[in-house]
Amino acid sequence: MFTSEGSLKKLEYKSGEHHFSVEFSPEIPDIRNSAGENSYNGSINIKPDAAIGSISGEYWLGKNDEIVEIEMNMSDGWSPVPDSLFTKLRTLKVCLFSI
């Protein structure tokens, strides 16, 4: 999803029951026509299926003429959905596969 100014606000993917989104705040500006050296930073939130929770952190984007670099640091880590089946299975203290 782009804003009216051409900034990238959100990426989404949907396939059947599965949903995946990546949100940027503030939006990543349209850098295609910017000249010289520019850099931008903000927060990123990755949301897979709703029962899984989200992963968040920071992004940095740098542009130097024709070279663009993007760095993402998931410094805030995973925020699970309390009491979801995924969270319960992921945090079990007993191995499910022991014989």
N, CA, C and O atoms as a GROMACS GRO file, in nm:
protein
  396
    1MET      N    1   0.084  -0.117   0.000
    1MET     CA    2   0.000   0.000   0.000
    1MET      C    3   0.089   0.124   0.000
    1MET      O    4   0.184   0.136   0.078
    2PHE      N    5   0.057   0.215  -0.088
    2PHE     CA    6   0.132   0.339  -0.099
    2PHE      C    7   0.042   0.456  -0.058
    2PHE      O    8  -0.080   0.451  -0.076
    3THR      N    9   0.103   0.560  -0.006
    3THR     CA   10   0.028   0.681   0.026
    3THR      C   11   0.008   0.761  -0.104
    3THR      O   12   0.062   0.724  -0.208
    4SER      N   13  -0.068   0.868  -0.097
    4SER     CA   14  -0.091   0.951  -0.215
    4SER      C   15   0.037   1.019  -0.262
    4SER      O   16   0.047   1.060  -0.378
    5GLU      N   17   0.138   1.031  -0.172
    5GLU     CA   18   0.267   1.091  -0.210
    5GLU      C   19   0.364   0.987  -0.266
    5GLU      O   20   0.475   1.022  -0.307
    6GLY      N   21   0.324   0.860  -0.269
    6GLY     CA   22   0.409   0.755  -0.323
    6GLY      C   23   0.496   0.686  -0.220
    6GLY      O   24   0.582   0.606  -0.257
    7SER      N   25   0.476   0.714  -0.091
    7SER     CA   26   0.554   0.649   0.015
    7SER      C   27   0.499   0.508   0.041
    7SER      O   28   0.379   0.484   0.031
    8LEU      N   29   0.589   0.417   0.073
    8LEU     CA   30   0.550   0.278   0.102
    8LEU      C   31   0.510   0.266   0.248
    8LEU      O   32   0.591   0.289   0.338
    9LYS      N   33   0.385   0.232   0.271
    9LYS     CA   34   0.331   0.222   0.406
    9LYS      C   35   0.320   0.077   0.453
    9LYS      O   36   0.346   0.047   0.569
   10LYS      N   37   0.281  -0.013   0.361
   10LYS     CA   38   0.252  -0.150   0.402
   10LYS      C   39   0.265  -0.245   0.284
   10LYS      O   40   0.229  -0.212   0.172
   11LEU      N   41   0.319  -0.364   0.312
   11LEU     CA   42   0.322  -0.474   0.216
   11LEU      C   43   0.229  -0.582   0.269
   11LEU      O   44   0.231  -0.612   0.388
   12GLU      N   45   0.148  -0.641   0.182
   12GLU     CA   46   0.057  -0.747   0.225
   12GLU      C   47   0.062  -0.863   0.129
   12GLU      O   48   0.080  -0.846   0.008
   13TYR      N   49   0.044  -0.982   0.185
   13TYR     CA   50   0.034  -1.104   0.105
   13TYR      C   51  -0.078  -1.188   0.164
   13TYR      O   52  -0.083  -1.211   0.285
   14LYS      N   53  -0.169  -1.233   0.080
   14LYS     CA   54  -0.278  -1.318   0.123
   14LYS      C   55  -0.285  -1.439   0.032
   14LYS      O   56  -0.279  -1.426  -0.091
   15SER      N   57  -0.299  -1.556   0.093
   15SER     CA   58  -0.312  -1.679   0.017
   15SER      C   59  -0.406  -1.770   0.095
   15SER      O   60  -0.367  -1.828   0.197
   16GLY      N   61  -0.527  -1.784   0.048
   16GLY     CA   62  -0.624  -1.865   0.119
   16GLY      C   63  -0.650  -1.810   0.258
   16GLY      O   64  -0.690  -1.695   0.273
   17GLU      N   65  -0.626  -1.892   0.358
   17GLU     CA   66  -0.647  -1.851   0.496
   17GLU      C   67  -0.527  -1.777   0.555
   17GLU      O   68  -0.536  -1.719   0.663
   18HIS      N   69  -0.415  -1.778   0.486
   18HIS     CA   70  -0.293  -1.720   0.539
   18HIS      C   71  -0.277  -1.573   0.499
   18HIS      O   72  -0.309  -1.534   0.387
   19HIS      N   73  -0.228  -1.495   0.593
   19HIS     CA   74  -0.211  -1.352   0.573
   19HIS      C   75  -0.075  -1.311   0.630
   19HIS      O   76  -0.032  -1.361   0.734
   20PHE      N   77  -0.008  -1.220   0.561
   20PHE     CA   78   0.123  -1.174   0.603
   20PHE      C   79   0.132  -1.026   0.569
   20PHE      O   80   0.099  -0.987   0.457
   21SER      N   81   0.175  -0.942   0.664
   21SER     CA   82   0.190  -0.800   0.633
   21SER      C   83   0.317  -0.744   0.698
   21SER      O   84   0.364  -0.794   0.801
   22VAL      N   85   0.370  -0.641   0.637
   22VAL     CA   86   0.485  -0.567   0.688
   22VAL      C   87   0.447  -0.420   0.684
   22VAL      O   88   0.413  -0.366   0.579
   23GLU      N   89   0.452  -0.354   0.802
   23GLU     CA   90   0.414  -0.214   0.811
   23GLU      C   91   0.534  -0.128   0.850
   23GLU      O   92   0.614  -0.167   0.935
   24PHE      N   93   0.545  -0.011   0.786
   24PHE     CA   94   0.654   0.082   0.813
   24PHE      C   95   0.598   0.210   0.874
   24PHE      O   96   0.497   0.262   0.827
   25SER      N   97   0.664   0.260   0.978
   25SER     CA   98   0.620   0.384   1.041
   25SER      C   99   0.742   0.466   1.081
   25SER      O  100   0.819   0.418   1.164
   26PRO      N  101   0.766   0.583   1.029
   26PRO     CA  102   0.686   0.643   0.923
   26PRO      C  103   0.707   0.567   0.792
   26PRO      O  104   0.796   0.484   0.780
   27GLU      N  105   0.624   0.598   0.696
   27GLU     CA  106   0.633   0.532   0.567
   27GLU      C  107   0.770   0.555   0.503
   27GLU      O  108   0.836   0.655   0.529
   28ILE      N  109   0.810   0.461   0.419
   28ILE     CA  110   0.935   0.478   0.343
   28ILE      C  111   0.904   0.570   0.225
   28ILE      O  112   0.820   0.537   0.142
   29PRO      N  113   0.972   0.685   0.217
   29PRO     CA  114   0.940   0.781   0.111
   29PRO      C  115   0.980   0.729  -0.028
   29PRO      O  116   1.063   0.639  -0.041
   30ASP      N  117   0.919   0.787  -0.128
   30ASP     CA  118   0.952   0.754  -0.267
   30ASP      C  119   1.088   0.816  -0.298
   30ASP      O  120   1.100   0.938  -0.312
   31ILE      N  121   1.189   0.732  -0.311
   31ILE     CA  122   1.326   0.782  -0.332
   31ILE      C  123   1.373   0.768  -0.476
   31ILE      O  124   1.488   0.800  -0.507
   32ARG      N  125   1.285   0.722  -0.564
   32ARG     CA  126   1.328   0.695  -0.701
   32ARG      C  127   1.386   0.817  -0.772
   32ARG      O  128   1.479   0.803  -0.851
   33ASN      N  129   1.334   0.933  -0.745
   33ASN     CA  130   1.381   1.053  -0.815
   33ASN      C  131   1.465   1.145  -0.728
   33ASN      O  132   1.499   1.256  -0.769
   34SER      N  133   1.499   1.100  -0.607
   34SER     CA  134   1.581   1.186  -0.522
   34SER      C  135   1.727   1.177  -0.562
   34SER      O  136   1.777   1.069  -0.594
   35ALA      N  137   1.794   1.290  -0.562
   35ALA     CA  138   1.936   1.294  -0.602
   35ALA      C  139   2.023   1.306  -0.478
   35ALA      O  140   1.977   1.352  -0.373
   36GLY      N  141   2.147   1.266  -0.491
   36GLY     CA  142   2.242   1.281  -0.382
   36GLY      C  143   2.227   1.174  -0.276
   36GLY      O  144   2.185   1.062  -0.303
   37GLU      N  145   2.262   1.212  -0.155
   37GLU     CA  146   2.266   1.117  -0.044
   37GLU      C  147   2.150   1.145   0.051
   37GLU      O  148   2.133   1.259   0.097
   38ASN      N  149   2.070   1.043   0.081
   38ASN     CA  150   1.956   1.054   0.171
   38ASN      C  151   1.952   0.934   0.264
   38ASN      O  152   1.998   0.826   0.227
   39SER      N  153   1.898   0.952   0.384
   39SER     CA  154   1.876   0.838   0.472
   39SER      C  155   1.748   0.859   0.551
   39SER      O  156   1.709   0.972   0.582
   40TYR      N  157   1.683   0.747   0.582
   40TYR     CA  158   1.555   0.749   0.651
   40TYR      C  159   1.555   0.634   0.752
   40TYR      O  160   1.621   0.532   0.730
   41ASN      N  161   1.483   0.650   0.862
   41ASN     CA  162   1.470   0.540   0.957
   41ASN      C  163   1.333   0.546   1.021
   41ASN      O  164   1.265   0.648   1.018
   42GLY      N  165   1.294   0.434   1.080
   42GLY     CA  166   1.164   0.424   1.144
   42GLY      C  167   1.145   0.287   1.204
   42GLY      O  168   1.241   0.213   1.224
   43SER      N  169   1.021   0.253   1.232
   43SER     CA  170   0.992   0.122   1.290
   43SER      C  171   0.928   0.032   1.186
   43SER      O  172   0.865   0.078   1.091
   44ILE      N  173   0.944  -0.098   1.207
   44ILE     CA  174   0.888  -0.199   1.119
   44ILE      C  175   0.814  -0.300   1.206
   44ILE      O  176   0.861  -0.336   1.314
   45ASN      N  177   0.699  -0.346   1.156
   45ASN     CA  178   0.620  -0.445   1.228
   45ASN      C  179   0.578  -0.552   1.129
   45ASN      O  180   0.506  -0.524   1.033
   46ILE      N  181   0.623  -0.674   1.152
   46ILE     CA  182   0.593  -0.788   1.066
   46ILE      C  183   0.485  -0.871   1.134
   46ILE      O  184   0.503  -0.916   1.247
   47LYS      N  185   0.373  -0.891   1.064
   47LYS     CA  186   0.260  -0.965   1.120
   47LYS      C  187   0.226  -1.083   1.031
   47LYS      O  188   0.164  -1.067   0.926
   48PRO      N  189   0.267  -1.204   1.073
   48PRO     CA  190   0.221  -1.322   1.001
   48PRO      C  191   0.076  -1.351   1.042
   48PRO      O  192   0.007  -1.260   1.088
   49ASP      N  193   0.030  -1.472   1.029
   49ASP     CA  194  -0.106  -1.507   1.068
   49ASP      C  195  -0.138  -1.453   1.208
   49ASP      O  196  -0.051  -1.449   1.294
   50ALA      N  197  -0.262  -1.412   1.229
   50ALA     CA  198  -0.303  -1.344   1.352
   50ALA      C  199  -0.272  -1.424   1.479
   50ALA      O  200  -0.238  -1.364   1.580
   51ALA      N  201  -0.281  -1.555   1.477
   51ALA     CA  202  -0.258  -1.636   1.597
   51ALA      C  203  -0.111  -1.642   1.638
   51ALA      O  204  -0.080  -1.681   1.750
   52ILE      N  205  -0.022  -1.603   1.550
   52ILE     CA  206   0.121  -1.614   1.577
   52ILE      C  207   0.174  -1.494   1.654
   52ILE      O  208   0.266  -1.509   1.735
   53GLY      N  209   0.119  -1.375   1.631
   53GLY     CA  210   0.169  -1.254   1.695
   53GLY      C  211   0.242  -1.168   1.594
   53GLY      O  212   0.208  -1.170   1.476
   54SER      N  213   0.341  -1.092   1.639
   54SER     CA  214   0.415  -1.005   1.548
   54SER      C  215   0.561  -0.994   1.590
   54SER      O  216   0.598  -1.025   1.704
   55ILE      N  217   0.643  -0.950   1.496
   55ILE     CA  218   0.785  -0.927   1.519
   55ILE      C  219   0.811  -0.780   1.481
   55ILE      O  220   0.770  -0.736   1.374
   56SER      N  221   0.878  -0.706   1.569
   56SER     CA  222   0.897  -0.564   1.537
   56SER      C  223   1.038  -0.518   1.570
   56SER      O  224   1.112  -0.582   1.645
   57GLY      N  225   1.072  -0.406   1.511
   57GLY     CA  226   1.204  -0.348   1.532
   57GLY      C  227   1.216  -0.218   1.456
   57GLY      O  228   1.121  -0.141   1.446
   58GLU      N  229   1.335  -0.194   1.401
   58GLU     CA  230   1.364  -0.068   1.333
   58GLU      C  231   1.418  -0.094   1.193
   58GLU      O  232   1.479  -0.197   1.166
   59TYR      N  233   1.394   0.002   1.104
   59TYR     CA  234   1.453  -0.004   0.970
   59TYR      C  235   1.536   0.120   0.946
   59TYR      O  236   1.513   0.225   1.006
   60TRP      N  237   1.632   0.107   0.858
   60TRP     CA  238   1.713   0.218   0.810
   60TRP      C  239   1.726   0.202   0.661
   60TRP      O  240   1.754   0.093   0.612
   61LEU      N  241   1.706   0.310   0.587
   61LEU     CA  242   1.720   0.308   0.442
   61LEU      C  243   1.815   0.421   0.405
   61LEU      O  244   1.796   0.535   0.446
   62GLY      N  245   1.916   0.388   0.327
   62GLY     CA  246   2.011   0.488   0.281
   62GLY      C  247   2.022   0.484   0.130
   62GLY      O  248   2.022   0.377   0.069
   63LYS      N  249   2.031   0.601   0.069
   63LYS     CA  250   2.045   0.610  -0.076
   63LYS      C  251   2.160   0.705  -0.107
   63LYS      O  252   2.166   0.817  -0.056
   64ASN      N  253   2.248   0.659  -0.191
   64ASN     CA  254   2.359   0.740  -0.239
   64ASN      C  255   2.359   0.729  -0.390
   64ASN      O  256   2.411   0.632  -0.446
   65ASP      N  257   2.301   0.827  -0.457
   65ASP     CA  258   2.281   0.828  -0.602
   65ASP      C  259   2.203   0.703  -0.644
   65ASP      O  260   2.083   0.694  -0.618
   66GLU      N  261   2.269   0.606  -0.709
   66GLU     CA  262   2.199   0.488  -0.760
   66GLU      C  263   2.202   0.369  -0.663
   66GLU      O  264   2.138   0.267  -0.690
   67ILE      N  265   2.273   0.380  -0.553
   67ILE     CA  266   2.286   0.269  -0.457
   67ILE      C  267   2.188   0.288  -0.342
   67ILE      O  268   2.185   0.393  -0.279
   68VAL      N  269   2.107   0.185  -0.315
   68VAL     CA  270   2.010   0.188  -0.206
   68VAL      C  271   2.041   0.073  -0.111
   68VAL      O  272   2.057  -0.041  -0.154
   69GLU      N  273   2.050   0.103   0.017
   69GLU     CA  274   2.072   0.002   0.120
   69GLU      C  275   1.955   0.004   0.218
   69GLU      O  276   1.907   0.111   0.256
   70ILE      N  277   1.910  -0.114   0.257
   70ILE     CA  278   1.804  -0.126   0.357
   70ILE      C  279   1.852  -0.220   0.466
   70ILE      O  280   1.897  -0.331   0.438
   71GLU      N  281   1.842  -0.175   0.590
   71GLU     CA  282   1.877  -0.259   0.705
   71GLU      C  283   1.755  -0.269   0.795
   71GLU      O  284   1.685  -0.170   0.817
   72MET      N  285   1.731  -0.389   0.845
   72MET     CA  286   1.621  -0.411   0.938
   72MET      C  287   1.674  -0.485   1.059
   72MET      O  288   1.740  -0.588   1.047
   73ASN      N  289   1.645  -0.431   1.177
   73ASN     CA  290   1.690  -0.490   1.303
   73ASN      C  291   1.565  -0.520   1.385
   73ASN      O  292   1.495  -0.428   1.427
   74MET      N  293   1.538  -0.646   1.408
   74MET     CA  294   1.418  -0.687   1.482
   74MET      C  295   1.445  -0.680   1.632
   74MET      O  296   1.430  -0.779   1.703
   75SER      N  297   1.484  -0.562   1.678
   75SER     CA  298   1.529  -0.540   1.815
   75SER      C  299   1.419  -0.557   1.920
   75SER      O  300   1.450  -0.588   2.035
   76ASP      N  301   1.294  -0.538   1.884
   76ASP     CA  302   1.185  -0.554   1.981
   76ASP      C  303   1.140  -0.699   1.994
   76ASP      O  304   1.068  -0.734   2.087
   77GLY      N  305   1.183  -0.783   1.902
   77GLY     CA  306   1.155  -0.926   1.910
   77GLY      C  307   1.011  -0.963   1.880
   77GLY      O  308   0.935  -0.887   1.821
   78TRP      N  309   0.976  -1.083   1.924
   78TRP     CA  310   0.846  -1.142   1.898
   78TRP      C  311   0.748  -1.103   2.008
   78TRP      O  312   0.781  -1.111   2.127
   79SER      N  313   0.629  -1.061   1.970
   79SER     CA  314   0.520  -1.034   2.064
   79SER      C  315   0.412  -1.140   2.039
   79SER      O  316   0.334  -1.126   1.946
   80PRO      N  317   0.408  -1.244   2.122
   80PRO     CA  318   0.312  -1.352   2.098
   80PRO      C  319   0.170  -1.309   2.133
   80PRO      O  320   0.148  -1.213   2.207
   81VAL      N  321   0.074  -1.381   2.079
   81VAL     CA  322  -0.066  -1.363   2.116
   81VAL      C  323  -0.089  -1.451   2.238
   81VAL      O  324  -0.076  -1.573   2.230
   82PRO      N  325  -0.124  -1.391   2.352
   82PRO     CA  326  -0.144  -1.471   2.474
   82PRO      C  327  -0.252  -1.578   2.454
   82PRO      O  328  -0.356  -1.553   2.392
   83ASP      N  329  -0.227  -1.694   2.508
   83ASP     CA  330  -0.323  -1.805   2.509
   83ASP      C  331  -0.361  -1.860   2.372
   83ASP      O  332  -0.459  -1.934   2.361
   84SER      N  333  -0.288  -1.824   2.266
   84SER     CA  334  -0.318  -1.885   2.136
   84SER      C  335  -0.257  -2.025   2.131
   84SER      O  336  -0.162  -2.053   2.203
   85LEU      N  337  -0.311  -2.110   2.047
   85LEU     CA  338  -0.259  -2.246   2.033
   85LEU      C  339  -0.112  -2.244   1.992
   85LEU      O  340  -0.032  -2.321   2.044
   86PHE      N  341  -0.075  -2.156   1.899
   86PHE     CA  342   0.063  -2.146   1.854
   86PHE      C  343   0.156  -2.113   1.971
   86PHE      O  344   0.260  -2.175   1.987
   87THR      N  345   0.117  -2.014   2.052
   87THR     CA  346   0.199  -1.974   2.166
   87THR      C  347   0.214  -2.088   2.266
   87THR      O  348   0.322  -2.111   2.318
   88LYS      N  349   0.105  -2.158   2.292
   88LYS     CA  350   0.110  -2.270   2.386
   88LYS      C  351   0.202  -2.380   2.336
   88LYS      O  352   0.283  -2.433   2.412
   89LEU      N  353   0.192  -2.414   2.207
   89LEU     CA  354   0.279  -2.519   2.151
   89LEU      C  355   0.424  -2.474   2.146
   89LEU      O  356   0.515  -2.554   2.171
   90ARG      N  357   0.447  -2.347   2.113
   90ARG     CA  358   0.584  -2.295   2.100
   90ARG      C  359   0.656  -2.288   2.234
   90ARG      O  360   0.778  -2.300   2.239
   91THR      N  361   0.582  -2.269   2.341
   91THR     CA  362   0.645  -2.250   2.472
   91THR      C  363   0.630  -2.372   2.563
   91THR      O  364   0.653  -2.361   2.684
   92LEU      N  365   0.592  -2.487   2.508
   92LEU     CA  366   0.584  -2.609   2.589
   92LEU      C  367   0.720  -2.643   2.648
   92LEU      O  368   0.822  -2.626   2.582
   93LYS      N  369   0.721  -2.691   2.770
   93LYS     CA  370   0.846  -2.731   2.834
   93LYS      C  371   0.874  -2.878   2.815
   93LYS      O  372   0.979  -2.927   2.855
   94VAL      N  373   0.780  -2.950   2.754
   94VAL     CA  374   0.795  -3.093   2.730
   94VAL      C  375   0.815  -3.115   2.581
   94VAL      O  376   0.745  -3.054   2.499
   95CYS      N  377   0.907  -3.198   2.545
   95CYS     CA  378   0.931  -3.229   2.405
   95CYS      C  379   0.817  -3.314   2.352
   95CYS      O  380   0.784  -3.417   2.410
   96LEU      N  381   0.756  -3.271   2.242
   96LEU     CA  382   0.645  -3.344   2.184
   96LEU      C  383   0.690  -3.470   2.112
   96LEU      O  384   0.609  -3.560   2.089
   97PHE      N  385   0.817  -3.477   2.076
   97PHE     CA  386   0.865  -3.585   1.992
   97PHE      C  387   0.947  -3.690   2.068
   97PHE      O  388   1.008  -3.777   2.005
   98SER      N  389   0.949  -3.684   2.200
   98SER     CA  390   1.025  -3.785   2.275
   98SER      C  391   0.948  -3.916   2.278
   98SER      O  392   0.824  -3.919   2.280
   99ILE      N  393   1.022  -4.024   2.279
   99ILE     CA  394   0.960  -4.158   2.280
   99ILE      C  395   0.984  -4.223   2.414
   99ILE      O  396   0.940  -4.336   2.436
   0.00000   0.00000   0.00000
